[in-house]
């Protein structure tokens, strides 16, 4: 099946917002064997919207529309959908209950414009919005599928994953496409490519298999794509390719199941029944934020401190003043002292630390922007490693947070560092 | 003038890459008075590309195309352009010199496929690529402008800024467009719409002015757009509209200059020469992370702690055990004690705190997921406010972080809470 994605919103056309919905939807549709052939973005204008609907519906089997379902005057997608399908609006009781519940949870009264969002086009499947207000719709007409979702990314994602993708998994698309994402960190793209060697060899010289390198601040992801007629054939090939890749670069791989590094280390800590604390300087709370994004992290994560001043390094962590005076706050000695300090003070099995220069100011020829020391302490060993990260402030924070979590992963798995 | 942007590339259609070129080009075109009405993405397929060219060229005055200009077999944009304009290829000497120079700098020999990139369509303006290889083109036909740029973001951006935008600055577009983004938080979209009342009134009944509501987890942004013949007329109208909006919803507005809330409170703290510390439970370090994203934040931000366990609330912040036993960790009393504790312990002017239930587990009928207490303490007052946020774990963390920074902003500006 072939598809077009249509995103609606003036904010996209003036460049105020980067359209992240597009790639997200494309990836998910691809994974269930739907070939996305075109993406279109139009503004909150009923004529333009209907024209885009018309073109897409006449050309493709699947049309996925997002945006313009809000309650205010500038949201016109619902009325465009009604005009396009020559439909009127009917009250959806479940959506109304959902909206009232949404406001009740927030101890507020819904307005009429909110309750009106429970009016949906007649004769479509209605997707309830579990975390927002606007419901989504699915029209099945002339062997085609026309889907309308909210534009708010979190709402769109949940509805896509819980309603749309399961729906298409049941539809026969005639082609099995599977992607495997192998997440690596701690090695640059070109070095990874060198370690892997011949791509044709890795892919078993199979023209239905492909490999892509996706670099980001958190590492390089390898995406393997295999197409085929049956699920078994495709899974089998994917497994073979994964084994070949693992043989070459095993130690850099932290996940092959879409998990983030903070989830991977969280699971390891839980398995080993270990507790963790962290003292952050240059990463400013980002590592604690990432660790606590994982549900259940309170089981192993006890205390984080962001010691942004020398004073707080001294009184929060017991770093000796002389150590800072002698080596500077950004040094191996201070990183080790911070990791040891937080571990003993918070009474946890492991302590981590970061201290570095995130920039844009504060750098010097000896200690340039991007220099970061990462410390680790457990009851057997206290150590620190030096890193030199490129990029702007935020990028340096992100790279340092990833390096810190990766150091923890390798320590937990006793992998060479 | 009205425009369409066309981006070409299979990597976009499978969702492997987020299309950041789109919004970048749109913003730049808007700034020179070109109205972007549509954006289209197609794959590296000559038929699809020509179809997209055809539709865009027949509808709009300006078409900007990116991508598919590389040297390998999968790049077909150049030949599609030639077919579309019924043109052949000619050698561009300057482009050839540029390519040879590019390789010489890297101490390598160009291959024939690289040198062939100096072949460009006949009868167009050629834009040289200063940091890459593929040149860009501009066709001026039938009073329309058709522009083709490389897809690599850095190359596209440089060519757009140095060649395309200066070109359009000289063309009379006959229209000035200005946008103003008014960022609000602490009020839901529908309530904000109610406070603002008649949109026509706010917009001075001017059909060249428009207002859009853009909700996100951090608040609702209002975008005012004004079009006109002269810069003065447009600026004047924009100012009038801003004043009218401010009169209605002043206290919810934290920025009209694209600044994030953490930058706004950072500037206020600097102005007042105040220092800040924070104790986070449910936000898990996110607030410290946001505060430290601002360069120079070490001037006012001293210490953050993430007290994820009851023990750490007690020993890090001096929260009395009895208080936790009596009221629970998620309570007004504990939030206040945390804010007071971190302020006095870190010896800062202001202390902030969060304690809540981020979910998905840990909720109860009395204390459901999404319940968050936010505490504030300075030398005159210690207080806490209750919030009920909807959404998943990450959304609750984000909303709580924004509410906490907004509480700080209002306290610093002595705005009613």
Contacts between the chains, C-beta under 8 A, distances in Angstrom:
chain1	res1	chain2	res2	distance
A	10	B	210	7.8
A	10	B	212	5.5
A	10	B	223	7.6
A	10	B	225	7.8
A	11	B	212	6.6
A	11	B	214	5.4
A	11	B	223	6.7
A	12	B	22	7.6
A	12	B	23	7.1
A	12	B	26	7.6
A	12	B	39	7.1
A	13	B	26	5.9
A	13	B	36	4.8
A	13	B	37	6.8
A	13	B	38	7.7
A	13	B	39	7.0
A	14	B	26	6.0
A	14	B	27	6.8
A	14	B	30	5.1
A	14	B	36	7.0
A	14	B	179	6.1
A	14	B	223	7.8
A	14	B	225	7.4
A	15	B	22	7.4
A	15	B	23	4.0
A	15	B	24	6.4
A	15	B	25	7.2
A	15	B	26	3.4
A	15	B	27	3.2
A	15	B	28	7.5
A	15	B	30	6.4
A	15	B	36	7.5
A	16	B	23	7.3
A	16	B	27	7.5
A	16	B	179	7.4
A	16	B	181	7.0
A	16	B	214	7.6
A	16	B	223	6.8
A	17	B	23	6.6
A	17	B	214	7.5
A	18	B	18	6.6
A	18	B	19	7.7
A	18	B	20	5.5
A	18	B	22	7.7
A	18	B	23	4.8
A	19	B	18	7.7
A	19	B	19	6.3
A	19	B	22	6.3
A	19	B	23	6.9
A	19	B	39	8.0
A	20	B	18	5.5
A	22	B	12	7.7
A	22	B	15	7.4
A	22	B	18	7.6
A	22	B	19	6.3
A	22	B	41	7.3
A	23	B	12	7.1
A	23	B	15	4.0
A	23	B	16	7.3
A	23	B	17	6.6
A	23	B	18	4.7
A	23	B	19	6.9
A	24	B	15	6.5
A	25	B	15	7.1
A	26	B	12	7.6
A	26	B	13	6.0
A	26	B	14	6.0
A	26	B	15	3.3
A	27	B	14	6.8
A	27	B	15	3.2
A	27	B	16	7.4
A	28	B	15	7.5
A	29	B	15	8.0
A	30	B	14	5.2
A	30	B	15	6.3
A	36	B	13	4.8
A	36	B	14	7.0
A	36	B	15	7.4
A	37	B	13	6.8
A	37	B	42	7.4
A	37	B	43	6.6
A	37	B	48	6.9
A	38	B	13	7.7
A	38	B	40	6.9
A	38	B	41	6.7
A	38	B	42	5.6
A	38	B	48	7.2
A	38	B	52	7.9
A	39	B	12	7.1
A	39	B	13	7.0
A	39	B	19	8.0
A	39	B	39	7.9
A	39	B	40	7.0
A	39	B	41	3.9
A	40	B	38	6.9
A	40	B	39	7.0
A	40	B	40	5.4
A	40	B	41	7.7
A	41	B	22	7.2
A	41	B	38	6.7
A	41	B	39	3.9
A	41	B	40	7.7
A	42	B	37	7.3
A	42	B	38	5.5
A	43	B	37	6.6
A	44	B	212	7.3
A	48	B	37	6.8
A	48	B	38	7.2
A	52	B	38	7.9
A	70	B	189	6.6
A	70	B	213	6.7
A	70	B	215	6.9
A	71	B	189	6.6
A	71	B	190	5.3
A	71	B	193	7.3
A	72	B	189	6.6
A	72	B	190	7.7
A	72	B	193	5.3
A	72	B	213	4.7
A	73	B	199	5.9
A	74	B	210	7.7
A	74	B	211	7.4
A	74	B	212	4.9
A	74	B	213	6.5
A	102	B	390	6.4
A	105	B	368	7.2
A	105	B	370	6.8
A	105	B	388	6.0
A	105	B	390	5.9
A	106	B	188	7.9
A	106	B	388	5.1
A	106	B	389	7.8
A	106	B	390	6.4
A	107	B	388	5.8
A	108	B	188	7.4
A	108	B	191	7.9
A	110	B	190	7.6
A	111	B	190	4.8
A	111	B	191	7.3
A	111	B	194	6.3
A	113	B	190	5.4
A	113	B	193	6.9
A	114	B	190	5.1
A	131	B	390	6.2
A	131	B	391	5.0
A	131	B	392	6.3
A	131	B	395	7.0
A	132	B	390	7.9
A	152	B	215	6.7
A	152	B	216	7.3
A	154	B	217	7.3
A	154	B	391	6.8
A	154	B	392	7.0
A	154	B	394	8.0
A	154	B	395	5.9
A	158	B	392	7.7
A	212	B	11	7.7
A	212	B	16	6.2
A	214	B	16	6.5
A	214	B	17	8.0
A	223	B	16	6.8
A	225	B	14	7.9
A	280	B	285	7.7
A	280	B	288	7.9
A	283	B	289	7.8
A	283	B	292	8.0
A	284	B	288	5.6
A	284	B	289	5.5
A	284	B	291	7.2
A	284	B	292	2.7
A	284	B	293	7.3
A	284	B	297	7.7
A	284	B	304	7.6
A	285	B	280	7.7
A	285	B	285	3.6
A	285	B	286	6.9
A	285	B	287	7.2
A	285	B	288	2.9
A	285	B	289	4.0
A	285	B	291	7.8
A	285	B	292	6.4
A	285	B	304	5.4
A	285	B	306	7.1
A	286	B	285	6.9
A	286	B	289	4.4
A	286	B	292	8.0
A	287	B	285	7.2
A	288	B	280	7.8
A	288	B	284	5.6
A	288	B	285	3.0
A	288	B	288	7.5
A	288	B	289	7.9
A	288	B	306	4.4
A	289	B	283	7.8
A	289	B	284	5.5
A	289	B	285	4.0
A	289	B	286	4.4
A	289	B	288	7.8
A	289	B	289	4.8
A	289	B	397	7.6
A	291	B	284	7.1
A	291	B	285	7.8
A	292	B	283	8.0
A	292	B	284	2.7
A	292	B	285	6.4
A	292	B	286	8.0
A	292	B	306	7.0
A	292	B	308	6.7
A	292	B	358	7.7
A	292	B	397	7.6
A	293	B	284	7.3
A	293	B	393	6.9
A	293	B	394	6.0
A	293	B	397	7.3
A	295	B	359	7.3
A	295	B	360	5.4
A	295	B	361	6.8
A	295	B	393	6.0
A	296	B	361	7.2
A	297	B	284	7.7
A	297	B	308	7.4
A	298	B	308	5.2
A	298	B	309	6.8
A	301	B	306	8.0
A	301	B	308	5.3
A	302	B	308	6.0
A	302	B	309	4.7
A	302	B	311	7.1
A	302	B	312	5.7
A	303	B	305	7.0
A	303	B	306	6.6
A	303	B	307	6.3
A	303	B	308	6.7
A	303	B	309	7.0
A	303	B	312	4.1
A	303	B	316	6.4
A	304	B	284	7.6
A	304	B	285	5.4
A	304	B	304	7.7
A	304	B	305	6.7
A	304	B	306	3.2
A	304	B	308	7.3
A	305	B	303	7.0
A	305	B	304	6.8
A	305	B	305	4.9
A	305	B	306	7.2
A	305	B	316	7.6
A	306	B	285	7.1
A	306	B	288	4.4
A	306	B	292	7.1
A	306	B	301	8.0
A	306	B	303	6.5
A	306	B	304	3.2
A	306	B	305	7.2
A	306	B	306	7.8
A	307	B	303	6.3
A	308	B	292	6.7
A	308	B	297	7.5
A	308	B	298	5.2
A	308	B	301	5.3
A	308	B	302	6.0
A	308	B	303	6.6
A	308	B	304	7.3
A	309	B	298	6.9
A	309	B	302	4.8
A	309	B	303	6.9
A	311	B	302	7.2
A	311	B	347	7.8
A	312	B	302	5.8
A	312	B	303	4.1
A	312	B	346	6.4
A	316	B	303	6.4
A	316	B	305	7.6
A	345	B	315	8.0
A	346	B	312	6.4
A	347	B	311	7.8
A	358	B	292	7.7
A	359	B	295	7.3
A	360	B	295	5.4
A	361	B	295	6.9
A	361	B	296	7.3
A	393	B	293	6.8
A	393	B	295	6.0
A	394	B	293	6.0
A	397	B	289	7.6
A	397	B	292	7.6
A	397	B	293	7.3
